[in-house]
Amino acid sequence: MARTVDLSVPRWVRVAVVFFLLGGVFVTGTAALLDIAAEGLGLAENAYVPSLALAVFAYLVGCAVWFSRVSDAEGDSVWSAIPESQYAGRHAESGGIARKEQEDAIRDLRDGEE
């Protein structure tokens, strides 16, 4: 009898790791570049802390904008970020065909009510 072991990592763990890794790279890199620019222009002697605060703020704003673009009005779907014309093409294997059929059925029901 063969036994299988599920070693998959939950999605939220993967999202958190990517969020912190990419965020760390973006924040530290941006803060360092802003500090170098401020010192090079003679604006401040040690501008790393304000640069770090600005970089954190920019990263959080970027994440908020991204989140608002990929979630629809109910906040439960990323399909709003994919054009409807790509449902049967590029995204057919990831559920695009079913999504298109569902949206067409909902559209037909709404048209039938009117």
C-alpha positions as CSV (number, residue, x, y, z in Angstrom):
1,M,0.0,0.0,0.0
2,A,1.5,3.3,-1.1
3,R,1.3,6.2,1.3
4,T,1.6,9.9,0.3
5,V,2.6,12.8,2.4
6,D,1.3,16.3,1.7
7,L,4.2,18.7,2.0
8,S,2.4,21.7,0.5
9,V,2.7,25.0,2.2
10,P,-0.5,27.0,2.8
11,R,-1.1,29.9,0.4
12,W,-1.1,32.5,3.2
13,V,2.4,31.4,4.3
14,R,3.7,31.8,0.7
15,V,2.1,35.2,0.4
16,A,3.6,36.3,3.7
17,V,7.1,35.2,2.7
18,V,6.9,36.9,-0.6
19,F,5.5,40.0,1.0
20,F,8.3,40.2,3.6
21,L,11.1,39.2,1.2
22,L,10.1,41.6,-1.6
23,G,9.2,44.3,0.9
24,G,12.5,44.0,2.6
25,V,14.4,44.2,-0.6
26,F,12.4,47.2,-1.8
27,V,12.4,49.1,1.5
28,T,16.1,48.7,2.3
29,G,17.2,49.3,-1.3
30,T,15.0,52.4,-1.7
31,A,16.0,53.8,1.7
32,A,19.7,53.3,0.9
33,L,19.3,55.0,-2.5
34,L,17.4,57.9,-1.0
35,D,20.0,58.3,1.7
36,I,22.8,58.4,-0.9
37,A,20.9,60.9,-2.9
38,A,20.2,63.2,0.1
39,E,23.8,63.1,1.2
40,G,25.1,63.6,-2.4
41,L,22.9,66.7,-2.8
42,G,23.9,68.0,0.6
43,L,20.4,68.0,1.9
44,A,21.1,66.0,5.1
45,E,24.1,64.4,6.8
46,N,22.4,61.3,7.9
47,A,19.0,60.8,6.2
48,Y,18.7,57.0,6.5
49,V,15.9,57.1,9.1
50,P,13.6,59.5,7.1
51,S,14.5,57.6,3.9
52,L,13.5,54.3,5.6
53,A,10.2,55.8,6.7
54,L,9.5,57.1,3.2
55,A,10.4,53.7,1.7
56,V,8.1,51.9,4.1
57,F,5.3,54.3,3.4
58,A,5.8,53.9,-0.4
59,Y,5.8,50.1,-0.1
60,L,2.6,50.0,2.0
61,V,0.9,52.4,-0.5
62,G,2.0,50.1,-3.4
63,C,0.6,47.1,-1.6
64,A,-2.7,48.8,-1.0
65,V,-3.0,49.8,-4.6
66,W,-2.2,46.3,-5.8
67,F,-4.7,44.8,-3.4
68,S,-7.4,47.2,-4.5
69,R,-6.8,46.3,-8.2
70,V,-6.8,42.5,-7.8
71,S,-9.9,42.3,-5.6
72,D,-13.3,43.0,-6.8
73,A,-16.2,44.7,-5.0
74,E,-16.8,41.7,-2.7
75,G,-13.0,41.4,-2.1
76,D,-13.0,37.7,-2.9
77,S,-11.7,37.3,-6.4
78,V,-8.6,38.1,-8.5
79,W,-10.5,37.6,-11.8
80,S,-11.2,41.3,-12.0
81,A,-7.5,41.8,-12.8
82,I,-7.8,39.5,-15.8
83,P,-9.5,40.8,-19.0
84,E,-12.6,38.8,-20.0
85,S,-11.1,38.3,-23.4
86,Q,-8.4,36.1,-21.9
87,Y,-10.7,33.7,-20.0
88,A,-10.8,31.2,-22.8
89,G,-7.2,31.8,-23.9
90,R,-4.3,32.2,-21.6
91,H,-6.3,31.5,-18.4
92,A,-8.4,28.6,-19.8
93,E,-6.6,25.9,-17.7
94,S,-6.8,27.9,-14.5
95,G,-10.6,28.1,-14.6
96,G,-11.1,30.8,-17.2
97,I,-13.7,28.9,-19.2
98,A,-15.8,28.1,-16.2
99,R,-15.5,31.8,-15.1
100,K,-16.7,32.9,-18.5
101,E,-19.6,30.6,-18.4
102,Q,-20.6,31.8,-15.0
103,E,-20.4,35.4,-15.9
104,D,-22.4,34.7,-19.1
105,A,-25.1,32.9,-17.1
106,I,-25.3,35.8,-14.6
107,R,-25.5,38.3,-17.4
108,D,-28.4,36.2,-19.0
109,L,-30.3,36.1,-15.7
110,R,-30.0,39.9,-15.3
111,D,-31.1,40.4,-18.9
112,G,-34.1,38.1,-18.2
113,E,-35.2,40.1,-15.2
114,E,-35.4,43.3,-17.2
